[in-house]
Structures are given as C-alpha cells and as structure tokens.
Amino acid sequence: MKYLIVPLVLTSLLSSPALSQYGIEGTVIEGTVTTAPDDRPAAAATVRIGSLGIAATVDSAGRYRLVVPDSAVARDPVALSVQLDGYLEAVRTLTVRPGERRAEVFRLQPGAAVVSGRVTNLRGEPEAAVLVRIEALNVGASTGADGAYRLVIPGSRIRPGQPVQITASRAGLAAVLREAALSPGAALTQDFQLGSSVILLEDVVVTGTGGVQVREAPAAAALQSKVAGAMIISDSGEPSASPFIRLRGATSLTDSLGEPLYLIDGMILSASSIDVDALDIESIEVVKGAAAASLYGSRASNGVVQITTRWGNASRYVIGARGGALRWTPDFPWPPPRWTTRHDLPANLLEGSDRTLGGVFGSLRDALIRAGYDEWAVYALGADGFVVVARREVIDESGEPIPPRWEEDDQVGWGEYFRSLVFATPGRYRIVAIVVSPRGVRPGGGAEEEILTQFVVDGSRMLPPEYAGRPLLPGTQYTALIYEFYRRTEDSPTRLVTRSRITSVQHLANAQLWTRQELLRGRQ
Amino acid sequence: MTLRDAQLRLLRIWMLAGGAIILLMTVQGLAGKYDDRWDEAGKWLMSTIFPNLGVIVGAVAYSAQRRPDETAIDTLAFRSAWGISCFYLTIVALVLLIEPLVRTGPLEMMSRANVILAPLQGLVGTALGVFFVSRQPAGQTPAVAASQG
C-alpha cells in the first residue's frame, strides 16, 4: 500500500500550484492589439517578452500569439510589451504559469509628436528668446541661447497627417510662418531664419472700450514716456527692482503709492503677484479717469493697466481658488476625449440675464446641486469658455442611477449576495462634462474611465470671480458630453461605450440635471 | 480507529467540501460568472481540489479491493491530516464565498489566494502522505491506541 501512496502523494505535490509552474506544461499568450482612437488593428506591431527572448508580430487582423516553451517558464513575473512606431509602448506584467492559456488585449495610445529645430538670423547666428508656436494646437516654446527649441504635442491631440502652421516670431525680427504635416509619434525638424524688422511705435491710444495697439512694448518700463501722465517709479536702486506705475499723480491722501489696477487677461492681480514674461505680452491697455471707474469701479480710481498676453486664450493664466490659496486651474484636454454621445443644450437653459460666464456657471451649479451632485470640477477653456466635469455615477442599463449612485453599494443584502455569488456583476458608469465655449467641439483621443474620474479631483470647484465677469462671446455654445463606461464582469476592464442604447436626452434626464422638455426646447 | 475508518472520514470531508466547491464553480461557470475566462477558473479548481482528492480516492479504492485493514492507525497523524484538510478546504471555500462582499472579481481573488493555497496544498499532501504510511507501534490493539489517542 505504501508503495502506491508515495507516487500518488508525489503526483499531488507536483501538480500543486506551488510546483506546477516549474516547466511541467507550456504556455500560450494570445490576443489582439488595436490603436487608439479608432481601434484599428495594429498590424506589424511587435509583441515580446524581452526577458525570455520571445517575440511575435501582430497580423493584419490585429491578432498575435506567443508560445512560451516549458523551459522558459519561471517563477518571477515577466514584462509583456507591445511596440509600434508612432505609438506609446504598452507594457504589462504577467506571471506565466505552465499550461496556461492567457488572453491579453492591448490598445496602443498615439505617441507624442515632437517638433524641434534652430532659429538663426540672416548671418547664421542663433537667436534666443524667439517664440515658436503652433496656434491651432495652442503650443509654443521659446528658443534658448543656442537658438534651439522643442515642441511636444500629445498624440491624442493630433490626427495622422494633420496640417499645421508653425510660426517663429520675436520683437525686432520678422515673423516666419511654415506649413507642416504632423502625425502622432512623428519627429519633425523645422529650422527658421529670421530677418530684422523695423519697430514702429504708434501713439498710445487710451480708450475705455477698445484695445491699445502697442507693438513690441515690453512690460511696465515700456510705458515710460508713452502714456500721458504715466510715471514709472522705482523705489529701489536695484536694476532688477520692479517699478510701479502712477497715472496722473497722487489721487488719495492715504494711498501713497496710488497704484493702478492691474489686469492680466481679465484677471485682477496685485502688482506683487504679476510675473509675466515681457516677451509673452501681446498688448497693454491703459485706462484712466472716468472710463476706468465706469468699467472697474472704485478699485480703478488710480487707473487700470490691462495686459493681454500672447497666451491670452490659454488656460495657464486662468486662476482657480481652492482652500483659500490661488492656484492655476489645470488645462482641460482639447479636443476633449471621445465621448459616447453629446447633446447641444439650448442657450436659454443656462444663460443668465447678465450674459456672463459666471451666470452660466451659476445655472450649471444650481442644476448640479438640484440633481444631487456634490462633486464637480471646473476647467478653463481659453479666456472665453470653461468645462465642468461632474462626478462619476453608477447607472443601470436604462441610464437610471443605481443607489447609492456614486459608488458600488457596500451594503449587500442576502438576495444581492447570492445573486453576485452565482452571476457576474456588470458595471455601468456615467460621467457628464458640460462645455461652454464659442469654439466647436470635436472628439479627440480615446477616453479612459480612470482618467476622466480623476478630472473631478484635479479641477477647481468654482469659477474665479474675475473670470466669471467676462461676457459671453457671440456664438457661445453649450454642449453636454456624456461618457458611458461598461464592464462585463468584475475582472473585465472598463471600456467606453461607443454605441449606447441610451440617448443623450435620456442620459441627462436620468441624471436629473434637466427635464426632457427643457433639454429639447429650453426654458419656456 | 482503524485505517479503514480513518480513510472513510477523510474521504467524506473531501467529497463533501470538495464536491460543494466543484458544484458551485460549475454553476458559476454556466451562469457566466467568469465570462470568457472560464478556463482560468477551471484551471484554478483543478489545481486546488483534484490532486489531493485523487490521492484519497485512490487510496480508498485500493483498500476496497483488498481485505479490510483493521490495523490501528497513528491518531496524531490522522488528526493532523484531517485538521489540515478541513483548514485547506475552508480557505478554498472562502475564496469563492467572500468575493461578492469585496467585489474584487473572482479571478483576482483566486490569483491572490494562490499565495496562501500553494504552500498550504503542499502541506496537505504531506500530511496525507504521512498518515497513509503511518502505523501504530507493534503489539497495540485498537482499544489501547484509542485510549492513548
């Protein structure tokens, strides 16, 4: 008997998980590889396990198959990587077990496009501080002392072969514009040679409504002798000391400085917090007297200096307030991630009587609070728009929120327990983003549920007051982008639903933001 | 306790608990709990239950073909094998029963549980092996062995 038992025990030990991994059976890893954002097969991509020296090529249908020989299987996890030119490498750590058959699906994200080069003058000497930018993509960089520049554009923001215009400009040099085609993952070299440009300073025209044409006027010092009644005063002998400006002399017995009100791209800032690179300034407007007071109130009794930057439409100068401290509101990716469905909201649903961005935000905030949302995030979209991302909610197949709505229910009753014990528990989620902007909305790269959920954490809670006071531009549109995500089982990845049975109106109505009638016809 | 009685007790616990686990996972698989990764769940089930179940069934089947062995057994070895078997089967069952409460995903739970189940299964196999080859010291009757155990 004991002679029979020993082999049986050995067999059980050898087939146990502890020992079965040591080369008893082979392993097959197979799956599909597609590319974002259009989910096309990633033909010719290479799938490899570098540490084992095993690789395979993805076929035209996007399929691959890796066979790991028995002798190569080891205890330690291995890295399964997928590479394709123009796309970011995807790496996944696996524990390979003998005899296992695994399915690993990959979706490659487009790599960043890089534009680099050198800017020189007509003598071939490098030119520093030249601004090289791509206006359409809202990216730019300045050249260094060697005249070199480098622009990095995320792959999700461009489509293959997208035509762009690259501009190089600086005060004293004639701007040069070049046309180029960009693709995700592409590396483009574009050199510029700039000639001199004669600077003509026009008279500074002070107006209460219009802008000032001040060409190439660097910072406060440039206003010296340019604006009638403007005194540029420095209270320190240090060359680098910041000067302050006094318009038309002292205006107060108590305010000895008599500093005017400073605005940068519409934001009111104290002089000490202004830190704008002179080369970033597009124009400076000086408003004095009754015109200033009528526009900005008593704070402008000493006049107003309004600075518009070259990035005036870029969100990096939009300030959000959280926790009492000023901080920059992060950018919202533009174009926005591809959505499940969208709905153009009627203008009268959100616009207030004051027709300002703040009025629209107030209407949105009221709708969110009425619908039960307690978390949202505000992102700047240039100087004339913003995006509000609402919290992720758990929904059912018809788009109705499932209690407790914001997270999976931790309280499990007996019926729910036995149901979950036997059947898979699919998950469906919704994230709503409201875009307020005069620019059209078109889809960008693929949407990841974790990234969109993080948007609610990273953004600001409120629209800054100075930003909120901006008037709505003609053509401002209100677009609700609905992101619906679905996972089949608890082990499945959560994916964006591209074709939903739930319409945009149903989504927004089920989210209780507005009624169906309001969504279709606006406020009556 | 005789060897035959001990074998039957071990067989009973493994058949009942192991059978229930197999039945539950079969129902889950048919109900789509594992979706298209049913083979992964099946492999986990094979490697956790069937090796030791095979040892016991084989031993009992072998004994059934021979004259009943009334030899007294080493009770310590039997209790060790029985206790470790119960503990192991409880852990395996908990992996399936706890999953709806933590909502981690059944395959993820199985993968995590292997950290404990792998060494534990080796221990179970060793305990069973020690039990099956153990015997009471010569000259002892079952009654004496029982009173000492």
Interface residues (C-beta under 8 A of the other chain):
Chain A: M1 K2 L4 I5 V6 L8 V9 T11 S12 L13 S15 S16 P17 A18 L19 S20 G99 E100 R101 R102 A103 E408 V412 E416 Y417 S420 L421 V422 F423 A424 T425 R488 T489 E490 D491 S492
Chain B: L24 V27 Q28 A31 G32 K33 Y34 D35 D36 R37 D39 E40 K43 S47 T48 F50 P51 N52 G54 V55 G58 A59 Y62 S63 D69 L96 L97 E99 P100 L101 R103 T104 G105 P106 L107 E108 N114 L117 A118 P119 Q121 G122 G125 T126 L128 G129 F132 V133
